[in-house]
Amino acid sequence: MSEASEAGTRDPEPHPHATEEEVRAAFRDPKLANVLYHDWEAGTYDEKWSISYDERCISYAVDVFRTVAGEEDTPYPLAMELGSGTGFFLLNLMQGGVIKKGAVTDLSPGMVQAALRNAEHLGLDVEGRVADAERIPYPDDSFDLVVGHAVLHHIPDVRAAFAEVLRVLKPGGRFVFCGEPTKIGDSYARKLGQLTWLLTTNITKLPMLRDWRRPQEELDESSRAAALEAVVDIHTFDPSELERWALGAGAVDVHVVTEEFAAAFLGWPVRTFEAAVPQEKLTPGWRLFAYKAWLRASALDKKVLAKVLPRQLFYNVMISGVKPTGPVVL
């Protein structure tokens, strides 16, 4: 992988669980919160968010990438995923033929380890480093593409991260970030999630539904994780503001798209319900039903609602831009 393959410093060990004291400390330190939360979630993150590395998620990743980045005839030779988590976006784009070789970076050692395990299992050519998005440990002009999914809202200084992304991109290289919450979308999504959690955890106290209730210690642990999640979700975005930040960092050909309105109103209650009940209750039939319902809601968004509703109302915002090949004329 040429310069992008040079060895990094020894990565710290992940934190598999966060104590109550660490959670309290994390409320004062967003980066500590991100490390603790994502190390904590690394082992179960794919299951929690219904992430897979099969045709379902390959099609989703390629589709959202093409929606904001457009069509490219040839794959990108070398790409990095910023804030990779378990590698969902990069690995599925590689399987979809968008990327040849890749690198994963994340502030969480646990997530980097999980992403590398997934890459090895899939037989993909990927390296990984623990990395701060505001100080990416790669040389200038290293990558043809930088991608991220649901990462920008975790970064304290998004404008500094855009500048770093442009630094490590080769001239003419592209960045693509998807899955970021809008200000309005995050508001209704959180309310839907909170209401669903409250209803599910209370209804399953009824004697006839006890089999659907997770053990109290698991629910308590999920509540502590949710407390950390509230800290790590630092930003929500106005689409126009995000566009200005990318342009201000020096990007050109910046393009912003929003998605998921009906899909968000369906998806957030479904995800929260799935997190609140024992996993053995979520049969393949249920998962297929939920997935097909989400597809129908997404189709409604794309074919009808995107044409009539303001883009600020949609839950997700996606952004793409290019590193100039020469001096930018202001």
For each residue, the residues with C-beta under 8 A, 3 or more apart:
1: 4 5 78 101 103 127
2: 5
3: 6 138 139 142
4: 1 78 80 103 127 138 139 142 143
5: 1 2 127
6: 3 139
7:
8: 11 129 130 137
9: 137
10:
11: 8 109 112 129 130
12: 109 130
13: 109
14: 39 42 108 109 110 113
15: 18 22 35 36 39 40 110
16: 39 40 43 110
17: 40
18: 15 22 23 26 36 37 39 40 224 228
19: 22 23
20: 23 24 224
21: 24 25
22: 15 18 19 25 26 32 36
23: 18 19 20 26 27 36 224 227 228
24: 20 21 27
25: 21 22 28 29 32
26: 18 22 23 29 30 32 33 36 37 228 231
27: 23 24 33 231
28: 25
29: 25 26 32 33
30: 26 33 34 156 231 232 234
31: 34 35 107 132 156
32: 22 25 26 29 35 36
33: 26 27 29 30 36 37 228 231 232
34: 30 31 37 38 107 108 154 232
35: 15 31 32 38 39 107 108 109
36: 15 18 22 23 26 32 33 39 40 228
37: 18 26 33 34 40 41 108 225 228 229 231 232
38: 34 35 41 42 45 85 106 107 108 110 111 232
39: 14 15 16 18 35 36 42 108 109 110 111
40: 15 16 17 18 36 37 110 225 228
41: 37 38 44 45 48 110 225
42: 14 38 39 45 86 108 110 111 113 114
43: 16 110 114
44: 41 47 48
45: 38 41 42 48 49 51 85 86 111 114
46: 49 51 52 86 88 114 118
47: 44 50 51 279
48: 41 44 45 271 274 275
49: 45 46 88 271
50: 47 271 274 287 290 291
51: 45 46 47 57 86 88
52: 46 56 57
53: 57 58 91 92 95 118 122
54: 57 58
55: 58 59
56: 52 59 60 291
57: 51 52 53 54 60 61 88 92
58: 53 54 55 61 62 92 95 96
59: 55 56 62 63 96
60: 56 57 63 64 92
61: 57 58 64 65 88 89 92 93 96 149
62: 58 59 65 66 92 93 96 97 98
63: 59 60 66 67
64: 60 61 67 68 178 179 259 318
65: 61 62 68 69 93 98 147 176 178
66: 62 63 69 70 71
67: 63 64 257 259 318
68: 64 65 176 178 255 256 257 318 319 320
69: 65 66 72 174 176 255 320
70: 66 255 320
71: 66
72: 69 75 76 98
73:
74:
75: 72 97 98 99 100
76: 72 79 98 99 100 144 145 174
77: 100 101 144
78: 1 4 99 100 101 102 103 142 143 144 145
79: 76 90 93 99 101 102 103 143 144 145 146 147
80: 4 90 102 103 104 105 136 138 142 143 145 146 147 168
81: 84 87 89 90 102 103 104 105 115 146 147 148 149
82: 105 131 133 136 146 147 148 151 161 165 177
83: 105 106 107 133 148 150 151 152 154 155
84: 81 87 88 89 90 104 105 106 111 112 115 128 148
85: 38 45 88 106 108 111 114 115 149 150 151
86: 42 45 46 51 111 114 115 118
87: 81 84 90 91 104 114 115 116 118 119 126
88: 46 49 51 57 61 84 85 91 92 149
89: 61 81 84 92 93 147 148 149 178
90: 79 80 81 84 87 93 94 99 102 104 115 126 147
91: 53 87 88 94 95 102 115 118 119 122 124 126
92: 53 57 58 60 61 62 88 89 95 96
93: 61 62 65 79 89 90 96 98 99 147
94: 90 91 98 99 100 102 124 126
95: 53 58 91 92 122 124
96: 58 59 61 62 92 93
97: 62 75
98: 62 65 72 75 76 93 94
99: 75 76 78 79 90 93 94 102 145
100: 75 76 77 78 94 125
101: 1 77 78 79 125 126
102: 78 79 80 81 90 91 94 99 119 124 125 126 127
103: 1 4 78 79 80 81 126 127 128 129 138 143
104: 80 81 84 87 90 112 115 116 119 126 127 128 129
105: 80 81 82 83 84 112 128 129 130 131 133 136 137
106: 38 83 84 85 109 111 112 115 128 130 131
107: 31 34 35 38 83 130 131 132 133
108: 14 34 35 37 38 39 42 85 111 112 130
109: 11 12 13 14 35 39 106 112 113 130
110: 14 15 16 38 39 40 41 42 43 113 114
111: 38 39 42 45 84 85 86 106 108 114 115
112: 11 84 104 105 106 108 109 115 116 128 129 130
113: 14 42 109 110 116 117 128
114: 42 43 45 46 85 86 87 110 111 117 118
115: 81 84 85 86 87 90 91 104 106 111 112 118 119 126 128
116: 87 104 112 113 119 120 126 127 128
117: 113 114 120 121
118: 46 53 86 87 91 114 115 121 122
119: 87 91 102 104 115 116 122 124 125 126 128
120: 116 117 123 124
121: 117 118
122: 53 91 95 118 119
123: 120
124: 91 94 95 102 119 120
125: 100 101 102 119
126: 87 90 91 94 101 102 103 104 115 116 119
127: 1 4 5 102 103 104 116
128: 84 103 104 105 106 112 113 115 116 119
129: 8 11 103 104 105 112 137
130: 8 11 12 105 106 107 108 109 112
131: 82 105 106 107 135 136 137
132: 31 107 135 136
133: 82 83 105 107 136 151 155 161 164
134: 155 156 157 160 161 164
135: 131 132 164
136: 80 82 105 131 132 133 164 165 167 168
137: 8 9 105 129 131
138: 3 4 80 103 142 143 168
139: 3 4 6 142 168
140: 167 168
141: 168 169 170 171
142: 3 4 78 80 138 139 168 169 170
143: 4 78 79 80 103 138 146 168 169 170 173
144: 76 77 78 79 169 170 173 174
145: 76 78 79 80 99 169 173 174 175 176
146: 79 80 81 82 143 165 168 169 173 174 175 176
147: 65 79 80 81 82 89 90 93 175 176 177 178
148: 81 82 83 84 89 151 152 175 176 177 178
149: 61 81 85 88 89 177 178 179
150: 83 85 153 154 178 179 180
151: 82 83 85 133 148 154 155 177 180
152: 83 148 155 158 161 177 180 235 237 242
153: 150 180 181 233 234 235 236 237
154: 34 83 150 151 232 233 234
155: 83 133 134 151 152 158 161 234 235
156: 30 31 134 234
157: 134 160 161
158: 152 155 161 162 235 242 245
159: 162 163 245 248 249
160: 134 157 163 164
161: 82 133 134 152 155 157 158 164 165
162: 158 159 165 166 175 245 246 248 249 251
163: 159 160 166 167 249 250
164: 133 134 135 136 160 161 167 168
165: 82 136 146 161 162 168 169 175 249
166: 162 163 169 175 249 250 251 323
167: 136 140 163 164
168: 80 136 138 139 140 141 142 143 146 164 165
169: 141 142 143 144 145 146 165 166 173 174 175 323
170: 141 142 143 144 173 323
171: 141 323 324 325 326
172: 322 323 325
173: 143 144 145 146 169 170 322 323
174: 69 76 144 145 146 169 320 321 322 323
175: 145 146 147 148 162 165 166 169 251 319 320 321 322 323
176: 65 68 69 145 146 147 148 318 319 320
177: 82 147 148 149 151 152 180 318 319 320
178: 64 65 68 89 147 148 149 150 316 318
179: 64 149 150 316 318
180: 150 151 152 153 177 237 242 316 317 318 319
181: 153 185 186 189 233 236 237 315 316 317
182: 185 186 236 237 238 239 258 312 313 314 315 316 317
183: 186 187 236 237 238 312
184: 187 188 312 313
185: 181 182 188 189 236 260 261 264 313 314 315 316
186: 181 182 183 189 190 233 236 315
187: 183 184 190 191 236
188: 184 185 191 192 264 265 315
189: 181 185 186 192 193 264 268 315
190: 186 187 193 194
191: 187 188 194 195
192: 188 189 195 196 264 265 268 269 272
193: 189 190 196 197 268 269 271 272
194: 190 191 197 198
195: 191 192 198 199 269
196: 192 193 199 200 268 269 272 273 276
197: 193 194 200 201 272 275 276
198: 194 195 201 202
199: 195 196 202 203
200: 196 197 203 204 272 273 276 277
201: 197 198 204 205 213 219 276
202: 198 199 205
203: 199 200 206 209
204: 200 201 209 210 212 213 214 276 277
205: 201 202 209 210 213
206: 203 209 210
207: 210
208:
209: 203 204 205 206 212 213
210: 204 205 206 207 213
211: 278 281
212: 204 209 277 278 281
213: 201 204 205 209 210 277 278
214: 204 218 219 222 276 277 278
215: 218 219
216: 219 220
217: 220 221
218: 214 215 221 222
219: 201 214 215 216 222 223 276
220: 216 217 223 224
221: 217 218 224 225
222: 214 218 219 225 226 275 276
223: 219 220 226 227
224: 18 20 23 220 221 227 228
225: 37 40 41 221 222 228 229
226: 222 223 229 230
227: 23 223 224 230 231
228: 18 23 26 33 36 37 40 224 225 231 232
229: 37 225 226 232 233
230: 226 227 233
231: 26 27 30 33 37 227 228 234
232: 30 33 34 37 38 154 228 229
233: 153 154 181 186 229 230 236
234: 30 153 154 155 156 231
235: 152 153 155 158
236: 153 181 182 183 185 186 187 233
237: 152 153 180 181 182 183 241 242 317
238: 182 183 241 242 312
239: 182 242 243 256 258 311 312 317
240: 243 244 256
241: 237 238 244 245
242: 152 158 180 237 238 239 245 246 256 317 319
243: 239 240 246 247 254 256 319
244: 240 241 247 248
245: 158 159 162 241 242 248 249
246: 162 242 243 249 251 254 319 321
247: 243 244 250 251 252 254 321
248: 159 162 244 245
249: 159 162 163 165 166 245 246
250: 163 166 247 323 324 328
251: 162 166 175 246 247 254 321 322 323 324
252: 247 321 322 323 324 328
253: 320 321 322
254: 243 246 247 251 319 320 321
255: 68 69 70 319 320 321
256: 68 239 240 242 243 311 317 318 319
257: 67 68 311 317 318 319
258: 182 239 306 311 312 314 315 316 317 318
259: 64 67 263 298 301 302 306 314 315 316 318
260: 185 263 264 267 298 301 314 315 316
261: 185 264 265 301 305 309 313 314 315
262: 265 266 297 298 300 301 305
263: 259 260 266 267 294 297 298 300 301 315
264: 185 188 189 192 260 261 267 268 314 315 316
265: 188 192 261 262 268 269 297
266: 262 263 269 270 293 294 297
267: 260 263 264 270 271 294 297
268: 189 192 193 196 264 265 271 272
269: 192 193 195 196 265 266 272 273
270: 266 267 273 274 290 293 294
271: 48 49 50 193 267 268 274 275
272: 192 193 196 197 200 268 269 275 276
273: 196 200 269 270 276 277
274: 48 50 270 271 277 282 290
275: 48 197 222 271 272
276: 196 197 200 201 204 214 219 222 272 273
277: 200 204 212 213 214 273 274 281 282
278: 211 212 213 214 281
279: 47 282
280:
281: 211 212 277 278 286
282: 274 277 279 286 287
283: 286 287
284: 287 288
285: 288 289
286: 281 282 283 289 290
287: 50 282 283 284 290 291
288: 284 285 291 292
289: 285 286 292 293
290: 50 270 274 286 287 293 294
291: 50 56 287 288 294 295
292: 288 289 295 296
293: 266 270 289 290 296 297
294: 263 266 267 270 290 291 297 298
295: 291 292 298 299
296: 292 293 299 300
297: 262 263 265 266 267 293 294 300 301
298: 259 260 262 263 294 295 301 302
299: 295 296 302 303
300: 262 263 296 297 303 304 305
301: 259 260 261 262 263 297 298 304 305 306 314
302: 259 298 299 305 306
303: 299 300 306 307
304: 300 301 307 308
305: 261 262 300 301 302 308 309
306: 258 259 301 302 303 309 311 314
307: 303 304
308: 304 305
309: 261 305 306 313 314
310: 313
311: 239 256 257 258 306 314 317
312: 182 183 184 238 239 258
313: 182 184 185 261 309 310
314: 182 185 258 259 260 261 264 301 306 309 311 317
315: 181 182 185 186 188 189 258 259 260 261 263 264
316: 178 179 180 181 182 185 258 259 260 264
317: 180 181 182 237 239 242 256 257 258 311 314
318: 64 67 68 176 177 178 179 180 256 257 258 259
319: 68 175 176 177 180 242 243 246 254 255 256 257
320: 68 69 70 174 175 176 177 253 254 255
321: 174 175 246 247 251 252 253 254 255
322: 172 173 174 175 251 252 253
323: 166 169 170 171 172 173 174 175 250 251 252
324: 171 250 251 252 327 328
325: 171 172
326: 171
327: 324
328: 250 252 324
329:
330:
